[in-house]
Amino acid sequence: MSGFDGGRVYYSYQGQEAPREPHEDGTGLAEKELIDHFKKFIQTYQIGTTKDVSERRLYADDLYEHRTQLHVDLKDVRAASHRLADELEERPAEVLPMFEEAAYQVLQDMVAADEEGKPVEVQDVQVLLYSSIPLAQSQTMSIRDLESSRVSKLVLLTGIITAASKPRHKATYLTVQCKTCRGTKRVSCKPGLGGAFMPSYCDMADRRAPGAAGSEGCGQNPFVVLPEGSSFVDQQTLKPQEKPEDVPTGELPRTVMLVADRQCCNIVTPGTRVTITGIYSTYKGKAMDKGATSLQQPYIRVVSIMQEAGDAHSRFKFSKEEIQAFEQFAKQDGLHDEIFARIAPNIYGSPDIKKAIACLLFGGSRKSLPDGTNRRGDINVLLLGDPSTAKSQFLKFVSRVAPIAVYTSGKGSSAAGLTASVVQDANSREFYLEGGAMVLADNGVVCIDEFDKMRPEDRVAIHEAMEQQTISIAKAGITTMLKSRTSVLAAANPPSGRYDDLKTAQENIDLQSTILSRFDLIFIVKDVREHDIAIARQVLDNHRLGGAIKARRQGAGVGNSGAASDAGVGGQEAQDVEFLKRYIHYCRSQCSPRVNEDAAKRLAAFYVEIRNEARAQANATDSDSPPVPITVRQLEAVVRIAESLAKMSLQPVANLEHVNIAIELFTKSTMDAVKSGLTQTELGGEQQLGHVRRLEERIKRRLHIGAYMTTRRLLDEMVALGEPESLVLRVLLTMAAAGDVNLTRERTMVHRLR
């Protein structure tokens, strides 16, 4: 088993210590008896649940095939013997080495029988114990649930690996030599924190002949270590963290130290979601006082690590009935409309944004090309526009519905927090990797609010992660690459806070074209007044229904039958969200559609069309390029959207119908953003736009920096110069939104800021 000592050098117990006696209460089993029981289990228990006995395998067959490791499900041990399973769960540090010794003896007998008398060399066997069901003595599945009552017992945890140290070599046995008498002996390394106890005096001098070196005593502390005669194994320290979806609101994610050894070493990287089986142990930290022996720091000695490979292995366990329900749901008419209606039902309107979010949740198909390069299937969406248009609510909804999601704010996020960082350990002074939000959300969604508030250098750091879906690290001598196969849903505001029709699209979308080209869909969200009554009713209904649901959950009496029915509706919405979450994960893991020939021809024609429109837009605005560049990335974006629409209905091929819906959605989002720079037409042409700009300069010259003037006086002066009063007032409001002037006292005074 694994452990580590105070010097942070790790080792693995191999089972060579003296036999352990049974427990004093008589409930335990002697070592020889335990080994015999484990040998019988390995030789006789059949793996598998098929009815055909010929298709089943023995654990002994797997042991003979792999030689150095044996994966054992604790469920099988409990089915064979409840007593053995209880021993493994209650005192694993003592019993598991006996399991490994039993596996070693079984393998030795099998190899000896196969070689027919030839010399047999069998390596030590590591038993990788896992459990496909919760442990009988504990339902612990989260780091937050670890308690003192579980110390020295077997635990089962889930989490995300956020940091991994370099593998080290730990001695299981040390060969020491006396400096005086030159005698050698082997010293066993104890489990846990106690490494090897070096003898203070040499006890071999008594066996020397009279007059020989060391016969009169070898002195105090005479031993030195001989590395060439010692035995070593690989060890690694890991740092897991709670999954983001398991962390309660307002709480910090919990972490615990792992020590992995032998074949559990160096198999996971930061960002990997794992299920860990281990022994909950404690050690005395270096920072504690010498007398405070009762204070212990927890850690976990790893027994096995099972990786969650994302889309390849479902995080959810689907029953046959549930799979049949999913298949039936995918075949119904109007499936797309049904799914779109389940996206953020508490938000009024915004049908195109809901379609885009549905496509983002399902995602396209990830491809691996023959030359070794990859094409991402994840869809990135940007919502940019006025405040109070439910942008953050869309992000919150996605963070709840997506099977894997991380929510962060651009204002409080740095480049290292989003990608990865190199951290130096305070004790060992070694550097190790620590993954950020985009690494933790691998095969999921990263929701970035206040995207415009991020520093430009932080936005540049996620360029590679958004397109290549990798994060390259070259710091402190560490050169590596992490996976970040994640979708990005970002929300941003224009520089002035609101979308200003008097400004061009380049001025409203104050983001670099390099980052904009990586978003598949870009929505300009405006606060229109045509739907104020409907929006108000929707908001009031949300408040009313939320109160009714809370009252029912708390067991309070509901005032009338209408409120009770509203609570039932709220409960139905919660069930719909859970169904959608599981259906999304099922589709992502089971379906990977491709575009057919007819759809490909339509996409090629559409790409030429949008390129011509972008060129015309650039000519109309006298600019070199449109605010949102139209490149091959946008063609790939439409392909991904079409594939996601096919994935919603579990179809292996994206046909012409899917492509037409994708083109319509792309036109209403990104292409509208490209055309949003044509404000000259809305204002009466390019000449009128130039007039507005000259009026702004005239107001700035009249109102010096730091000066005050009444709004009425400024309007009168501009009207006297021949300017329309309505246009002057509109320009003043635009300048106030941009921060050029400050309207005070209910717009009665104008203060020039800059």
C-alpha positions in Angstrom: 0.0 0.0 0.0 1.1 3.6 -0.4 2.2 6.1 2.2 4.9 8.7 2.7 7.2 9.8 5.4 8.1 13.1 7.0 10.7 13.9 4.4 8.1 13.5 1.6 9.7 10.5 0.1 7.1 7.9 -0.7 7.0 4.1 -0.5 4.8 1.2 -1.0 4.3 -1.6 1.5 4.9 -5.0 -0.2 3.7 -7.4 2.4 7.1 -8.6 3.8 6.5 -7.7 7.4 6.0 -10.1 10.2 2.6 -11.9 10.4 -0.1 -10.1 12.1 -2.1 -11.7 14.9 -5.9 -11.7 15.0 -7.8 -8.9 16.7 -8.1 -9.2 20.5 -11.9 -9.5 20.3 -11.6 -12.5 18.1 -13.4 -11.0 15.1 -10.3 -10.7 12.9 -8.7 -13.5 10.9 -5.1 -14.6 11.1 -2.8 -13.8 8.2 -2.4 -17.3 6.9 -6.2 -17.8 7.0 -6.8 -14.5 5.2 -4.3 -15.4 2.5 -5.9 -18.8 1.9 -9.4 -17.2 1.6 -8.0 -14.7 -0.9 -6.3 -17.4 -2.9 -9.6 -19.3 -3.1 -11.4 -16.2 -4.2 -8.9 -15.5 -7.1 -8.9 -19.1 -8.2 -12.7 -19.8 -8.1 -14.7 -16.5 -8.5 -16.0 -15.9 -12.0 -16.1 -12.4 -13.5 -19.1 -11.4 -15.5 -22.9 -11.7 -15.3 -23.6 -13.6 -18.6 -25.6 -16.7 -18.4 -23.2 -18.6 -20.6 -20.6 -20.0 -18.2 -18.1 -20.6 -21.0 -17.9 -16.8 -21.6 -17.0 -16.0 -18.0 -13.5 -15.6 -16.7 -11.8 -16.2 -13.5 -9.8 -13.6 -11.6 -6.9 -16.0 -12.0 -7.1 -15.7 -15.8 -6.9 -11.9 -15.6 -3.9 -12.2 -13.2 -2.1 -14.6 -15.5 -2.7 -12.2 -18.4 -1.5 -9.0 -16.8 1.0 -10.5 -14.4 1.8 -7.4 -12.4 -1.7 -6.1 -11.5 -5.1 -7.4 -10.7 -8.3 -5.3 -10.8 -10.8 -6.5 -8.2 -14.3 -5.2 -7.7 -15.2 -5.1 -4.0 -18.7 -6.0 -5.0 -17.4 -9.4 -6.1 -15.5 -9.9 -2.9 -18.7 -9.1 -0.9 -20.7 -11.6 -3.1 -18.1 -14.3 -2.4 -17.6 -13.5 1.4 -19.1 -10.7 3.5 -16.4 -11.3 6.0 -13.5 -10.7 3.6 -15.2 -7.5 2.3 -15.7 -6.2 5.8 -12.0 -6.9 6.6 -10.9 -5.0 3.5 -13.1 -2.0 4.4 -12.4 -1.9 8.1 -8.6 -2.5 8.1 -7.4 -2.2 4.5 -3.8 -1.3 5.5 -3.3 -4.7 7.1 -5.5 -6.9 4.9 -4.7 -5.6 1.4 -1.0 -6.6 1.6 -2.2 -10.1 2.3 -4.4 -9.9 -0.8 -1.4 -9.0 -2.8 0.6 -11.9 -1.2 -2.2 -14.3 -2.1 -2.2 -13.0 -5.7 1.6 -13.4 -5.8 1.4 -17.0 -4.7 -1.4 -17.9 -7.2 0.5 -16.4 -10.1 3.7 -18.2 -9.0 1.9 -21.5 -9.0 0.3 -20.9 -12.4 3.6 -19.8 -14.0 5.5 -22.8 -12.4 2.9 -25.2 -13.8 3.1 -23.6 -17.2 6.9 -23.6 -17.4 7.1 -27.3 -16.3 10.0 -27.2 -13.8 11.9 -24.3 -15.3 13.2 -21.5 -13.1 10.3 -19.1 -12.3 10.7 -15.4 -11.7 7.4 -13.6 -10.8 7.2 -9.9 -10.0 5.2 -8.5 -7.2 1.5 -8.1 -7.9 -0.5 -4.9 -7.1 -4.2 -5.4 -6.3 -6.2 -2.4 -7.6 -9.3 -2.6 -5.5 -12.3 -0.6 -6.7 -16.1 -0.6 -6.1 -18.8 -0.3 -8.7 -21.3 0.3 -5.9 -21.1 2.5 -2.7 -19.2 0.8 0.1 -21.2 -1.1 2.7 -19.9 0.9 5.7 -20.0 4.3 4.1 -21.8 6.2 1.3 -18.9 8.7 1.1 -18.6 10.0 -2.5 -17.3 13.6 -1.9 -14.2 15.0 -0.3 -16.5 17.3 1.8 -18.0 14.2 3.5 -14.7 12.8 4.9 -15.0 12.5 8.7 -12.7 11.4 11.5 -14.7 8.2 11.9 -13.3 7.0 8.5 -9.6 7.3 9.4 -7.7 4.0 8.6 -10.7 2.7 6.6 -11.4 2.3 3.0 -13.1 5.3 1.3 -14.5 6.0 -2.2 -14.3 9.5 -3.6 -14.9 11.4 -6.8 -13.2 14.6 -7.9 -11.0 16.4 -10.4 -7.2 16.2 -10.3 -6.0 19.8 -10.2 -2.2 19.3 -9.6 0.3 16.4 -9.9 3.9 16.3 -8.7 6.8 14.6 -10.4 7.1 10.9 -9.7 9.7 10.0 -7.0 11.3 6.8 -5.8 10.6 5.5 -2.4 12.5 2.7 -0.7 10.5 -0.3 0.5 13.6 -1.8 2.0 17.0 -0.2 2.8 20.3 -2.0 2.9 22.5 -0.4 5.6 26.1 -1.0 6.3 28.1 -0.4 9.5 31.0 2.0 8.9 33.2 0.1 11.5 32.6 -3.6 11.1 31.3 -3.4 7.5 28.4 -5.6 8.3 25.1 -5.2 6.4 21.5 -5.6 7.2 18.1 -4.9 5.6 15.7 -2.4 7.2 12.0 -2.4 6.5 10.2 0.9 5.7 7.0 1.2 7.7 3.7 2.2 6.3 2.4 5.7 6.6 4.7 8.5 7.6 7.2 6.4 9.5 10.0 5.7 7.1 12.9 3.4 8.0 14.0 3.4 11.6 17.8 3.4 11.5 19.4 1.5 14.4 21.5 3.7 16.8 23.9 0.9 17.6 25.4 -2.0 15.7 24.3 -5.4 17.0 26.6 -7.3 14.7 29.8 -6.7 16.7 28.9 -9.6 19.1 29.2 -12.1 16.3 32.6 -11.0 15.2 35.8 -12.9 16.1 37.9 -11.5 18.9 40.3 -8.8 17.6 38.3 -8.3 14.4 37.1 -4.8 13.4 34.1 -3.7 15.4 34.4 -6.5 18.1 34.8 -3.9 20.8 31.8 -1.8 19.7 31.0 0.2 16.6 29.9 3.5 18.3 26.7 5.4 18.0 24.9 5.8 14.7 27.4 3.8 12.7 25.1 2.8 9.7 25.1 4.3 6.2 22.6 3.5 3.4 23.7 1.5 0.4 21.3 2.5 -2.4 22.5 -0.2 -4.7 21.2 -2.8 -2.4 17.9 -1.2 -1.6 14.4 -1.7 -3.1 12.4 1.2 -4.6 9.0 1.9 -6.1 7.6 4.9 -7.9 5.4 7.4 -5.9 3.5 10.5 -6.9 1.5 13.2 -5.0 -1.8 14.3 -6.4 -4.2 17.0 -5.5 -7.9 16.3 -6.2 -10.7 18.9 -5.8 -14.4 18.6 -5.5 -16.3 18.7 -8.8 -17.7 22.2 -9.5 -21.3 20.9 -9.7 -20.9 19.4 -6.2 -19.7 22.5 -4.4 -22.4 24.3 -2.5 -23.1 28.0 -3.3 -20.8 30.2 -1.3 -18.4 27.5 -0.3 -14.8 26.9 -1.3 -14.0 23.6 -3.1 -12.4 21.1 -0.7 -9.1 19.3 -1.5 -7.2 16.5 0.0 -3.7 15.1 -0.7 -3.4 11.8 -2.5 -0.3 9.5 -2.6 -0.3 7.1 -5.5 2.3 4.4 -5.9 3.5 1.8 -8.4 1.0 1.3 -11.3 -1.3 4.1 -10.0 1.6 6.5 -10.5 1.8 8.9 -13.4 -1.5 7.9 -15.1 -3.6 11.0 -14.6 -3.0 14.7 -15.5 -4.6 17.9 -14.2 -8.2 18.2 -15.4 -8.9 14.5 -15.2 -12.1 13.5 -13.5 -11.4 10.4 -11.3 -13.0 8.0 -8.9 -10.6 7.2 -6.1 -10.5 4.2 -3.8 -8.0 4.6 -1.0 -7.2 4.4 2.7 -8.0 7.5 4.7 -4.9 8.2 6.8 -3.3 11.0 8.8 0.2 12.4 9.3 1.8 15.0 11.5 2.5 18.2 9.4 5.8 19.9 9.6 4.3 23.2 10.5 2.8 21.8 13.7 4.5 22.1 17.1 6.5 19.1 18.3 4.3 18.5 21.3 1.0 18.7 19.3 1.0 15.0 18.4 -2.8 14.8 18.6 -3.2 17.2 15.6 -3.0 15.3 12.4 -3.3 16.2 8.7 -5.5 13.9 6.5 -4.3 12.3 3.3 -5.4 9.3 1.2 -3.2 6.3 0.3 -4.4 5.4 -3.1 -5.6 1.9 -3.8 -6.9 2.5 -7.3 -7.7 5.4 -9.6 -10.5 5.1 -12.2 -10.6 7.8 -14.9 -13.8 9.3 -16.2 -13.0 9.6 -19.9 -15.7 12.2 -20.6 -17.9 11.4 -23.6 -16.5 7.9 -24.1 -17.7 6.7 -20.7 -20.9 8.2 -19.4 -20.9 9.9 -16.0 -24.5 8.8 -15.6 -25.6 5.2 -15.4 -28.5 4.7 -17.8 -31.0 1.9 -17.3 -32.6 0.1 -20.3 -35.9 1.8 -19.6 -34.3 5.2 -19.6 -32.4 4.5 -22.9 -35.7 3.4 -24.5 -37.3 6.6 -23.3 -34.5 8.6 -24.8 -34.8 6.8 -28.1 -38.6 7.4 -28.2 -38.1 11.0 -27.3 -35.6 11.5 -30.2 -38.1 10.1 -32.7 -41.0 12.4 -31.9 -42.2 15.1 -34.3 -41.2 18.7 -33.5 -38.2 17.5 -31.4 -36.1 20.6 -32.0 -39.0 22.9 -30.9 -39.5 20.7 -27.8 -35.8 21.0 -26.8 -35.7 24.8 -27.5 -38.7 25.3 -25.3 -36.9 23.6 -22.4 -34.0 26.0 -22.6 -34.3 28.7 -19.9 -38.2 28.6 -19.8 -38.3 31.4 -17.2 -36.7 33.9 -19.6 -39.2 35.6 -22.0 -38.5 35.6 -25.7 -34.9 35.4 -27.2 -35.8 32.3 -29.3 -32.6 32.5 -31.4 -30.4 32.7 -28.3 -32.2 29.6 -26.9 -31.5 27.7 -30.1 -27.9 28.7 -29.9 -27.6 27.5 -26.3 -29.2 24.2 -27.2 -26.7 23.7 -29.9 -23.9 24.6 -27.5 -25.1 22.1 -25.0 -25.3 19.2 -27.4 -22.2 20.2 -29.4 -20.9 19.1 -32.8 -18.6 16.1 -33.6 -15.0 16.1 -32.7 -12.8 14.8 -35.6 -9.2 13.4 -35.7 -7.6 13.9 -39.1 -5.1 11.4 -40.6 -2.2 13.9 -40.2 -2.8 13.8 -36.4 -4.6 17.2 -36.1 -8.0 17.6 -34.5 -11.0 19.6 -35.3 -13.1 20.8 -32.4 -16.8 20.0 -32.1 -17.6 22.3 -29.3 -19.5 25.5 -30.0 -18.6 28.9 -28.6 -21.3 31.6 -28.2 -21.0 35.3 -27.3 -23.8 37.4 -26.0 -23.1 41.1 -26.3 -25.4 44.0 -25.6 -27.4 46.0 -23.1 -27.6 45.2 -19.4 -30.7 43.6 -17.9 -31.3 41.5 -21.0 -30.9 38.1 -19.1 -27.4 37.4 -20.4 -26.2 36.3 -17.0 -29.4 34.2 -16.5 -28.6 32.3 -19.6 -25.1 31.6 -18.3 -26.5 30.4 -14.9 -29.0 28.1 -16.7 -26.2 26.5 -18.7 -24.1 26.0 -15.7 -26.9 24.0 -14.1 -28.0 22.0 -17.1 -24.6 21.1 -18.7 -23.3 17.8 -17.4 -19.9 19.5 -16.8 -19.8 23.2 -16.3 -17.7 25.9 -14.6 -19.0 29.4 -14.0 -16.6 32.3 -13.7 -16.6 36.1 -14.0 -14.2 37.9 -16.3 -13.5 40.6 -13.8 -12.2 38.3 -11.2 -10.5 35.8 -13.5 -6.9 35.9 -14.7 -5.1 34.0 -17.4 -3.7 31.5 -15.0 -7.1 31.0 -13.4 -8.7 30.2 -16.7 -6.0 28.1 -18.3 -3.3 26.7 -16.0 -0.5 27.8 -13.7 2.9 26.5 -12.4 3.0 26.5 -8.6 5.9 25.9 -6.4 5.4 23.6 -3.4 6.2 25.4 -0.1 7.9 22.4 1.4 9.7 20.5 -1.4 10.3 23.7 -3.4 9.4 21.8 -6.6 7.2 23.1 -9.3 3.9 21.4 -10.4 1.0 22.1 -12.7 -2.4 23.3 -11.4 -5.2 23.4 -13.9 -7.6 26.4 -14.3 -11.3 26.7 -15.1 -10.9 25.5 -18.8 -9.0 22.5 -17.7 -11.5 21.5 -15.0 -14.4 21.9 -17.5 -12.9 19.4 -20.0 -15.7 17.9 -22.1 -18.1 20.5 -20.7 -18.9 24.2 -20.8 -17.1 27.3 -19.3 -19.5 30.2 -18.7 -17.6 33.5 -18.5 -19.6 36.5 -17.4 -18.4 40.1 -17.8 -16.2 39.0 -20.6 -15.4 42.6 -21.6 -14.0 43.4 -18.1 -11.1 41.0 -18.6 -7.7 42.4 -19.3 -6.7 42.0 -22.9 -3.7 39.8 -22.0 -6.0 37.5 -20.2 -8.3 37.2 -23.2 -5.3 36.4 -25.4 -4.4 33.5 -23.1 -7.6 31.6 -24.0 -7.1 31.9 -27.8 -5.4 28.5 -28.0 -7.9 26.9 -25.7 -10.9 28.1 -27.7 -9.7 26.9 -31.1 -7.0 24.2 -30.7 -8.6 23.0 -27.4 -5.2 22.6 -25.7 -3.2 24.7 -23.2 0.5 24.9 -23.7 2.7 25.5 -20.7 6.4 26.5 -20.8 7.4 27.8 -17.4 9.9 26.9 -14.7 11.4 24.1 -16.8 8.0 22.5 -17.4 7.0 22.1 -21.0 3.7 20.3 -21.5 0.2 20.5 -23.0 -3.1 20.1 -21.2 -6.5 19.3 -22.8 -9.3 21.8 -22.6 -12.0 20.4 -24.9 -14.7 22.8 -23.7 -17.3 25.1 -25.1 -17.3 28.8 -24.1 -20.4 30.8 -23.4 -19.5 34.4 -22.7 -21.5 37.5 -21.9 -20.2 41.1 -22.4 -21.3 44.7 -22.5 -20.3 47.4 -25.0 -17.6 49.9 -23.8 -20.2 52.5 -23.0 -22.4 50.0 -21.1 -25.2 50.0 -23.6 -25.3 49.3 -27.3 -25.2 52.7 -29.1 -26.7 53.0 -32.5 -24.8 56.2 -33.1 -21.6 54.3 -33.1 -20.2 51.8 -35.6 -20.0 48.1 -34.8 -16.2 48.4 -34.3 -16.9 50.9 -31.5 -19.7 48.9 -29.9 -17.9 45.5 -30.1 -14.7 46.5 -28.4 -13.0 43.1 -28.8 -10.2 42.0 -31.0 -11.1 40.2 -34.2 -8.8 37.3 -33.2 -11.1 36.5 -30.3 -14.3 37.3 -32.2 -13.4 34.8 -35.0 -13.3 32.0 -32.4 -17.0 32.5 -31.5 -19.3 30.4 -33.7 -22.3 32.6 -32.9 -22.3 36.2 -31.8 -25.6 37.8 -30.7 -26.2 41.6 -30.4 -28.7 41.8 -27.5 -30.7 45.0 -27.3 -33.2 46.2 -24.8 -36.3 46.8 -27.0 -39.5 48.3 -25.7 -42.0 46.5 -27.8 -42.3 43.6 -25.3 -42.2 45.4 -22.0 -45.7 44.2 -20.9 -44.9 40.6 -21.8 -41.5 40.7 -20.0 -43.1 42.3 -16.9 -45.7 39.5 -16.8 -43.0 36.9 -17.1 -40.9 38.4 -14.3 -43.9 38.7 -12.0 -44.9 35.1 -12.8 -41.4 33.9 -11.9 -41.6 35.7 -8.5 -45.1 34.3 -7.9 -44.2 30.7 -8.8 -40.9 30.8 -6.9 -42.7 31.7 -3.7 -45.3 28.9 -4.2 -42.6 26.3 -4.9 -40.6 27.3 -1.8 -43.8 27.2 0.4 -44.5 23.7 -0.8 -41.0 22.5 -0.2 -41.0 23.8 3.3 -44.3 22.1 4.0 -46.2 25.4 4.5 -49.9 25.6 3.6 -50.7 26.9 0.2 -53.3 29.6 0.2 -55.3 28.6 -2.9 -55.5 25.9 -5.5 -54.0 28.2 -8.1 -50.8 28.6 -6.1 -50.7 24.8 -5.6 -51.0 24.2 -9.3 -48.2 26.7 -9.9 -46.0 24.8 -7.5 -46.7 21.6 -9.4 -45.7 23.4 -12.6 -42.5 24.5 -10.9 -41.8 20.9 -9.9 -42.4 19.8 -13.5 -39.9 22.3 -14.8 -37.3 20.9 -12.4 -38.0 17.4 -13.8 -37.7 18.7 -17.3 -34.3 20.2 -16.5 -33.0 17.0 -15.0 -34.3 15.0 -18.0 -32.7 17.5 -20.4 -29.4 17.2 -18.5 -29.3 13.4 -18.8 -30.5 13.4 -22.4 -27.7 15.8 -23.4 -25.1 13.6 -21.9 -26.6 10.5 -23.5 -26.6 12.2 -27.0 -23.0 13.5 -26.5 -21.8 10.0 -25.6 -23.7 8.0 -28.2 -23.9 10.1 -31.4 -21.3 11.7 -33.6 -23.0 12.8 -36.9 -21.4 13.9 -40.1 -22.6 16.2 -42.9 -23.8 14.5 -46.1 -22.9 15.5 -49.7 -26.0 17.6 -50.4 -25.5 19.5 -47.2 -21.8 20.1 -48.0 -22.7 21.7 -51.4 -25.2 24.0 -49.7 -22.5 25.0 -47.1 -20.0 25.7 -49.8 -22.4 28.0 -51.6 -23.3 29.8 -48.3 -19.7 30.4 -47.5 -19.1 32.2 -50.8 -22.2 34.2 -50.2 -21.3 35.4 -46.7 -17.8 36.2 -47.8 -19.2 38.5 -50.5 -21.5 40.1 -48.0 -18.6 40.8 -45.6 -16.6 42.3 -48.5 -19.6 44.6 -49.4 -20.0 45.5 -45.7 -16.3 46.6 -45.6 -16.7 48.7 -48.7 -19.8 50.3 -47.4 -18.2 51.4 -44.1 -14.8 52.3 -45.8 -13.0 49.9 -43.5 -10.5 47.2 -44.2 -12.5 44.4 -42.5 -15.9 44.0 -40.9 -16.1 44.1 -37.1 -16.6 40.3 -37.0 -14.3 38.6 -39.6 -15.8 36.0 -41.9 -13.3 33.3 -42.3 -13.1 29.5 -42.7 -13.8 29.3 -39.0 -17.3 30.6 -39.6 -17.9 27.9 -42.2 -16.8 25.3 -39.6 -19.1 26.9 -37.1 -22.1 26.3 -39.4 -21.0 22.7 -39.8 -20.8 22.2 -36.0 -24.3 23.8 -35.6 -25.8 21.4 -38.2 -24.1 18.4 -36.5 -25.5 19.5 -33.1 -29.0 19.7 -34.6 -28.6 16.1 -35.9 -27.2 15.0 -32.6 -30.4 16.2 -30.8 -32.4 13.6 -32.7 -29.7 10.9 -32.5 -29.2 10.9 -36.3 -25.9 9.8 -37.7 -26.0 12.2 -40.6 -26.6 16.0 -40.7 -28.8 16.5 -43.8 -29.9 19.6 -45.8 -32.7 20.4 -43.3 -30.2 20.7 -40.5 -27.9 22.8 -42.5 -30.7 25.2 -43.5 -31.7 25.7 -39.8 -28.0 26.2 -39.0 -27.6 28.8 -41.7 -30.7 30.6 -40.5 -29.4 30.7 -37.0 -26.0 31.9 -38.1 -27.5 34.6 -40.3 -29.6 36.0 -37.4 -26.6 36.1 -35.1 -23.2 36.5 -36.5 -24.2 38.0 -39.8 -26.5 40.5 -38.1 -23.5 41.5 -36.0 -21.5 42.0 -39.1 -24.2 44.2 -40.6 -24.7 46.2 -37.4 -22.1 48.7 -38.6 -24.4 50.1 -41.2 -25.6 52.9 -39.0 -25.2 55.5 -41.8 -28.3 54.2 -43.4 -30.3 54.5 -40.2 -29.1 58.0 -39.6 -29.7 59.2 -43.2 -26.5 58.1 -44.9 -22.8 58.7 -44.5 -23.3 62.5 -44.7 -25.6 62.5 -41.7 -23.2 60.4 -39.7 -20.4 62.9 -40.4 -22.7 65.6 -39.3 -23.2 63.8 -35.9 -19.5 63.5 -35.5 -18.9 67.2 -36.2 -21.7 68.1 -33.7 -19.8 66.1 -31.0 -16.6 68.0 -31.7 -18.5 71.4 -31.6 -20.0 70.5 -28.2 -16.6 69.5 -26.9 -15.0 72.8 -28.0 -17.8 74.8 -26.5 -17.7 72.9 -23.2 -14.1 72.8 -21.9 -12.8 70.0 -19.7 -14.0 70.5 -16.1 -16.5 73.2 -17.1 -20.2 73.3 -16.1 -23.2 74.5 -18.2 -26.9 74.2 -18.0 -28.4 71.8 -20.6 -30.9 74.5 -21.6 -28.2 77.0 -22.4 -26.2 74.5 -24.4 -29.3 73.5 -26.4 -30.1 77.1 -27.1 -26.6 77.9 -28.3 -26.5 74.8 -30.6 -30.0 75.6 -32.0 -28.8 79.2 -32.7 -26.0 77.7 -34.7 -28.5 75.8 -36.9 -28.4 72.4 -35.2 -31.7 70.4 -34.6 -32.5 70.3 -30.8 -33.5 66.6 -30.9 -30.2 65.7 -32.5 -28.3 67.8 -30.0 -30.0 66.1 -27.1 -29.4 62.6 -28.6 -25.7 63.4 -29.1 -25.5 64.6 -25.4 -27.0 61.3 -24.2 -24.6 59.4 -26.3 -21.6 61.4 -25.0 -22.9 60.8 -21.4 -23.1 57.1 -22.0 -19.5 57.1 -23.3 -18.2 59.1 -20.3 -17.3 62.3 -22.2 -19.8 64.4 -20.3 -21.8 64.0 -17.1 -25.5 65.0 -16.9 -26.3 66.1 -13.3 -29.3 67.3 -11.4 -31.8 65.4 -13.6 -30.0 66.6 -16.8 -30.2 70.2 -15.9 -26.4 70.6 -15.8 -23.7 69.4 -18.2 -20.2 68.7 -16.8 -17.3 68.0 -19.3 -15.3 65.0 -18.0 -12.7 64.7 -20.7 
